[in-house]
Amino acid sequence: MSRRPRASLGRVLDDLGATLLDVVREGPDAGREVGGLVIHDPLDEAGYPPHALVLGVGLAAPDDVAALLRRLGEHGATALVVREPVPAAAAVLDAADASGVALLGLSRGATWAQLAALLRTVLAEGDVGVDDAESLGGLPSGDLFAVANAVAALLDAPVTIEDRSSRVLAFSVRQDEADDSRVETVLGRRVPERYARMLTERGVFRDLYRSSDPVRVDPLPIGYAGLTMPRVAIAVRAGDEVLGSIWAAMDAPLDDRRIASLRDAAKLTALHLLRVRAGSDVRRRIRTDLLSTALEGGTGAREALERLGLGSQAVVALGVTARPDDDERSVAGDVVEASERERLSDAFALHLQSAHPASAVALIGDVAYGLLPCGPDGEERAERIARAFVEKVGRRTAAVAAVGPVAPSAGGVARSREVVDRVLRVLRAGDARDTDGPRVARFADVQAASLVLELRDVVAARGDTIAGPLARLVEYDAEHGAGLVATLRAWLDAFGDVTAAAAAEFVHPNTFRYRLRRVAQVGGIDLDDPEARFGVLLQLRVMGPGS
């Protein structure tokens, strides 16, 4: 196999520029390859590979930058990245010109860890041996279905390629020659739960992922239909990491030829899986960075939207609350695993793209933000689209969605993002969530609840405590267990209807009237005064017991 040319500096700038990297001084050749990534340490003399791209972490003084540029020029480095603002002293610019090393700036807000991860992924694409730029082992690069068909031809058996979660990534022809369980697996694109459970109980997955040899799987029961065909499986590895597995439905003996074929197939499949992952990681991360830049606003937002191919759009945010059957409320990050959030985000992206091909979705933290191109009725349309998605997946994941106002410009996207964050916070807190399940909302639907949450933030930040009539009622309840605060809350919630309030508290109306008189006496509050009623109602909502 020949080696694929490494990524050039121009390719790196095309993929990561605008949002992460700014060119301060161009090198003499933008097509020059990048031979490796080095993190500069002033206390340790690094070994620089040819055409290195160097990250000058912590480098700020002009003299230090100029000195490092001259040293990198002697080692034939391609580029140096320093944190913005890049010192533009004459000595620095002269050193960049003399050394032939491109000088780049890391944008404000971006982290060195983000940059290093993205650069390693981009550069890794050139580290896989290939016959040419479009093939791996003679098969189209990343085409797992072609790989599955090639393996099936070697083994003379129908084959599936699966990931660690038993999801089917690709399958070969001739699946009709297998059994009903294989057909069910292919149609559902994952191993059915009952079969996966049986394989786990028999220790098949344990043996598979511990060994580099093929594993024979005895037939499994298929209810009244009898038994499945025997299976032969082998793990697909990249070093110590298990990427997935290959499964062949075959009753033929596992002779030396087939064992060797499976081992070769696993190595070839690993190359293709790495190629697919490298490409998808780069696309996902670049798209996430572009969308993050657009959502944050600032000078780079317009260019980020242009690169995403977006103009006027609505911002839609998808989050997850506690599951309906959870006893204790929890934030989404505690309830939903990272992989589940990614799957939900991918499904959300597919849903929005079915509504408009130019839609963009990125998972930022634990929220999937989407930009949906739209016209004047965009907010209403975005709500309908978001509601359709939540109705499909909401009951399984307790998903909620917030819809922001239409953003006709780059600055409007950042403002719309602020709105959806406020709406999403209310939905996650549960203050505006329907009891029947998840829901979708716009700011107009939850403005009052949002204001209450923000008032709670102010109270918490200042350390305010309850004072006045409500404080006296709380203190009296603590000493006598009289339930006066609950009486006042029920009366206010019932808008002064004693009968309804008494029913809510499960007491006789006469008993409730007596307690209400005690509320006025103990608290020293005139319940006929609308200002007094509003004051205690606000305290109860913002800082009262059970708020």
N, C-alpha and C positions, 0 to 999 in steps of 0.2 A: 504494500500500500504506500502511496505517496502521501506527503504531508500537505494539508490544506494551508494556504498562506494565512499568516496571522492577521488579525484586525489591524487596520491602519489607523493613524491618528485622525484622519478625516472621518473614518467610520465611527470612531469613538465620539467625535464632536457632533456628528450627525445624530447619533443615538442619545447622547447625554447632554449636548449643548443646550443653551437657552435656559433650561431649568436648573442645571447643576454646574455647568462649566462656562466661563467667559474667557475668550481669547484676549490676553493682554499683549502678547507679542507672538506672531506666527513664526513657526520654524521655516526653514528653507524649502521643506517638502511635506505637504499635507498628506501625501500618499505613503509616507514612510511608515513601516510597520512598527507595532508596539510589541517588544519581545518579552515583556514581563512587568509585573507590578512590584514596586519596592516602597516601603514606608521608611522615610528618612529618620534616623536617630542620631542626633549630634554627638552622643556619647559612645556610639558604636559605628565603626567604619564598615558600611554595608558593602556586600559584593554585588556589583551592578551587572545584570545580564545585558547583552547587546540590545540596544534600542529600548532601554527601560523607561517606563513611565513612573515617575517618582512623586510620592505624596509628601510634601513638606509640612508635616503636622507640627504646629507650634512655631513655625518660622514666620517672623514678622519684621525684624530689623532689616533695613535695606542692605547693610553690609553683609549680613548673613546670607541673604537671598542671592546677592551677587557672587559671593564666594562659592556657594553651592552650584550655581549655574556654571561657573568656570570649571569646577571639578566634574560636573556631569558632562560637560563638553568633552573633556579628556577621555571619559568612559564611553562616549558615543550614545548617550541617552537621547530619547526622543522628546520628552516633555517633563516639565516640573509644574506641580499644582500647589499653590499656596492659598491660604484663606483670604477672602476679600475683607477689607480693601487691600489690594495688592500694592506694595510700595512702588511708586512709579518714578523713583529717583533716577537721574541720568546714569548713575553707575549700574543700576539694575538693568535698565533697558540696553545699555551698551554691552553688558555681560551676556544678555540673552542673544543679541545680534552676533557677538563674536563667537559664542559657543555653538550656535546653531540649534539650541534647545528651545522648544516652544515654551512660553510662560503662560500658564492658565490660572484662573482664579476660581475658587470654590464659592459658589453663591451663598449669600447670607441665608440662614435658616436650614441649609442642608448640613448633614453630619458627615464626618469622615467615614463612619461605619457604612452609611448608605452608599457613598461614592465607591468605597472599596468593594462592597458586595456587587454593585452593578458592574464595575470594571472587571471584576473576576469572572462574572457571568459572560460578559461580552467577549473577553479574551479567551475564555474556555472553548468557545466555538472553533477556534483554530487549533486546539490541542488534540482533536480526535483524528486519527488516521483515516484517510478516505482515498478512494481511487480518483475522484475528481470532486468538484465543488458541490455536486448534486447527488452523490451516491455514497453508501456505506456497504462494503462487502458486495458491491455489484447491484444493490437494491436502492431505490430512491430514498434519499436521506429522510429519516423520520417516518417513513410509510410503514407502519406496523402491520397493516393488512397484507402488504407484499411479503413482509417477514413471516407472518403466520402461514401464508400459502407456501412459501419456500420450505418452512419446517415441516408442514404437512406432507409435502412431496417427499422429503427425506425419510419421514417415519411411516409414510403410507397410512396416515390416520388423521382425522379431523382434530384441529388444534385451536386452543384459545390462549391469548396472552393477557394476563391479569395483573393488577397492581396489588399492593400489600393489603388492601381492604377488600379483595376478591371482586373488584369491579372489572368488567371485561373491557380491555383497551382495544383489542382487535381479535378477529377470528378468521379462520380459513374457510374455504369451500368444503363441501361434503359433510356439513353438520347434520344432514338428514340421515347419515349412516350411523350416528351416535344414538343415544337413548333420549327419553323424554326429559330427563333432568338437564341434559346439555342443551336441548332446544329451549327449555325454560330459561336457562342461564343466558343464552344468546339473546333471546327476545327481551329479557329484563335487563340486560347488560350488566348483570352481577349474579354471583352465586346465590341461589335462594337461601333464605335464613335457615331453614330446617336442614339443608345439606351442609351448610357452613358449620352449624352446631354439631352435627354428627362427625364432621372432619376434625373439629376441635376436640371433641370428647375422645376420639380415637388417637389423638396425638399426631395427626398427619401434618398439621402446620408446624408443630414443634420440630418434627423430624425434617421437614422440608427446609426450614430456615436455618437449621443447624448444620446441614450437610451440603456439600458441593456436588454430590452424586444424585442421580435420579432416584425418586421415591416411588415405589409401587403402592397403589391405593386399591384395596380390595373393594368388590362391589358393595353398594349401599342399597338398602331397601327402598322401593318406590311404591309403597302402599300395595294396592291390589295388582299393580303392573309387574311385580316381581323385583328384580335387582337391576342396578345400573351396570353398565359395562365397566370393566376395570379401567383405571386411569394410571398414567405415568406422568409424574410432575417433576420439575426441576426449578430450583430458585435461580433468579436472574440477579447477578451481583455486580456492583462496581466497587472493587476493593472489599471493605468490610460491610458496606451498605447493601441491604437487600432492596432492589428496585421493584421486584414483582416476581412472577413465575410463569412458566409455560406448562400447559396441561394438554395431554394427548389422550383421547379416548381410544384405547387399543387393547385387544386381547392377545396380540402376538407376544412371544417371549421377548424379554428384555436382554438381547444378546449384546456382545461387545460392539457390534457395528452401530446398533441403535443408541447405546450408551454414549459412544463417541459423537454420534450425530447430535444428541441432546446437549452434550457439553459445548460443542461448537455453536449450536443454535443459541444457547444461553449467552455466550460471549457476544455473538452478533447482535442479539436482542438488546443487550446492555448498552452497546454503542448507540443503537437507535433510540432507546429510552433516554439516554443522556442527551442526545441531540434534540429530542422533542422537549425535554425539560429545560435545556439551556435556552432554546428559542422562546418557549412560553414564559420562562422567568424574565427574560429581557423585555419581552413585549408587555408583560403584566407590570413590571416595575417602572418601565418608562411611562406607560399609560397612567399608572398611579401617580407618578411624579408630576406629569403634565396636569392631571386633574387636580392634584393638591395645589399646584401653583395657581391654577384658574380659580379655585375655591378660596384661596387666601387673598387674592387680589394683588395689587402692587404692579410694579413695572413689567414683570414677566407674564402677567395674566393674559394680556391680549395675544402675545405670541403663542402661549400655550393653547389657547382656544383655537388659533389658526392651525396649529399642528394637529389638533384633534379634529379639525374640520367642522367646528361648531360656530354658530352665529347667535341668534336669539334662542334662548332655551329656558326651561324650568328646571329647578334643582329639586331632586327627589332623594330623600334619605331613608334607608331601610335599617331598622334596628330590631333587637330582640328583647322582650321583657322576660320576667319569670314565667316558667311554664304554667299552664292553668292548673296542673295537679300538684305543684310544689306547695308545701306547707309554709315555707318562709320565702319572702320576696328576696330576690337576688338580682344584681346587675347582670347584664347580658354576658359580660366576660367570665362570670362565675358559672353561668348556666350552660353556655354553648361553647364547646371546644373550638379551638382555632380552625381545625379542618372543617368542622360543620359550618362555621361562619364563611369560610372560603367557598364551600359548595353552595351556600345560600346566595352569596354574592355572585357567583357564576350563573346561577339560575336567574337571578335578578337581571344580570346583564343580557342574558339570552331573551328574557321577556321584553326588556326595553328595546332591544335591537329588532325584535319582531314588530314592534310598533313603529320604529324609525331606525333604519340601518346605521345612521350616523350617531346614534346614542353612545354615550360613554359611561362606564361604571368602574369604580375603583373602591377597594376595601381599605379604608383609612382608620386605623385603630380597630374598633369593633363595630363600625358603622359603614355600610355600603352606600356611597354617594353616587347618584346618577345625574347626568345632564341629558335632558330630553329636548331635542329641537322641536319648536312649536310656533304657532301663530298667535293671534290676539286672544284666542280662547284657550291658551296653553295651560293655564292653571287648572281649569275644569277638566281638560283632557288628561293632564298628568294625574289628576286625582282618580279618574276612572281607570286608567292603566294601572296605577299603583294598587287600587282596591282589588282589581281582578287578580293581581299577583298575590296579595295578602290572603285573599279568599282561597287560593289554591294551596298555599303552604302554611297559613297562619295557625291553624289548629294543631299542626305537628310541631311548630317551632315557636309559637307565640310571637310571630313577627308583627311589627307595627311600622307604618310608613308615614313620613311627614312630607308635605308638598309645599314648596316655597313659591313666591311670586315669580312671574316671568322676568328674566334678566335680558334686556336688549343689548347690554354691553358687558365688557369685562368687569367693570366696577360693580355692576348689578349682580354678577354671579356671587361675589363675596358677600354682598348684603343678603342675597337670597339664602346663602349657606347659613348665615347667622340666624335667619328666621327658622329654617328647618331644624337647626340645633335646638332652638327654644321649644318648638313643637314636639320634637322627638323626646326631649326631657320630660315634658308633661305626659306623653303617652307611656313612657317607661315608668314614670312614677305611679301611673295608674289613676291619676286624678280625673282624667277625661276618657278612660277606656270603657267601652261598653261591657256590661257584665256577660254578654253572650259570646264574647271572644275578642280577637284582635281587631284593630280598626285603623283607618287612615284619616288624617286630619290636615286641615290648613290652619294658618295662624288665627283666622277669624273664628274658628271653632273652639280654640283653647286659650284665647287671649287672657281671660280672667284667671284661669288656672295658672298660666305662665306668670302673671303678675304676682300671684300668691307665692309661688316658688321663689321668685326673685326677692320678694319682701322677706321671706325666711332666710335667704342668704344674707341680706343686710342685717337682720336681727342677730344671726349667728356671728357675723363678722364683728359686730359691735359689742357682743356679749350682753345684749338687753335681756332683762327678766320681766316676768309678768308683774304689773303694778296696778293699783286702783281697785275698783270693785271686784274684778275677776280674781285678783290676788287674794282678797279677803275670802272669797268663796272657796278657792283652792285650799287655803289654810284651814277653813272651817271643816271642809270635807275630810282633810287629813286627820283632824282631831276627833270628829264625830261620825265619819262615814255616812253623812247625810245624803250624798248624791245630788247636791245642789247644782254643781257644774253640769252634770248630765241633764238635769231638769231644764236649766237655762238653754242648753244646746238644743234639746228636743223642741222646746217652745219656739226658739228662733227658727229652727229648720221647718217647723210646721206653720210659720208665718202667723203666730199667735193663736192658732186653732188648738184650744185646750184638749178637745176630744181626740183629735189626731195625735197630738203630742203624748197624751196619756196612754193611748194605744201603743205608740212606739216604745214607751217605757214600761208597758205591761202593768199599769197601775190604774186604779179607779180615778175618774176625772176629779172627784172631790179631793182625793189624796193629792193629786197633781196640783190642784189649785192651792192647797195648803203649802205644798213645797214651793210653789211659785211665790207666795207671799213671803216665805222665809228667804228666798233669793233676794227679794227687794229689801228686806230688813237687814239681813246679814251683810249683803254686799253694799248696801247704801246706794242702790241704783233705782232710778225712776224709769220703769219699764214703759211708761207712756211717752217718754222723750225719744224721738227718732235718732238724735245724735248719740244718746247714751246706748241705744240698742245697736247702732252701727259700730260704736267703739268696742263693745264687748264681742260682737260678732267678728270683727276684724282680728281682735286678739285671739279668739278661739281658732280662727282659720290659720293664723300665721304662727302663733306661739303657744296656743293653749294645749292642754292635755289631749293627746290623741290626734294632734294636727298633722 
